[in-house]
Amino acid sequence: MKLRNNPLCELCKNSDLIVPATEVHHIIPVESVIGESQMYALMFQYNNLMSLCHSCHADIHRQMFSHSKEAVKANQRRATESFIDKFLK
């Protein structure tokens, strides 16, 4: 729905470039919240989505260090905490 409503990369468009959007980015990362219901709500919140081209999407994640060793460990920790909350408490 987001790509259909915003078919151009929102960041490129801000720079007066016309580039098709091919990916949808979560402005607030879904992994930043704990709990499946919170993640699900954030995942599909329309105002939390941004239409981007692949290049801009990769740049955002590179700037956020979301694929760094520390970020991967943090994501794994959140996933473990979510599992414990859901199945072991």
Secondary structure, 3 states (H helix, E strand, C coil): CHHHHCCECHHHHHCCCCCECCEEEECCCHHHCCCHHHHHHHHCCHHHEEEECHHHHHHHHHHHCCCCHHHHHHHHHHHHHHHHHHHHC
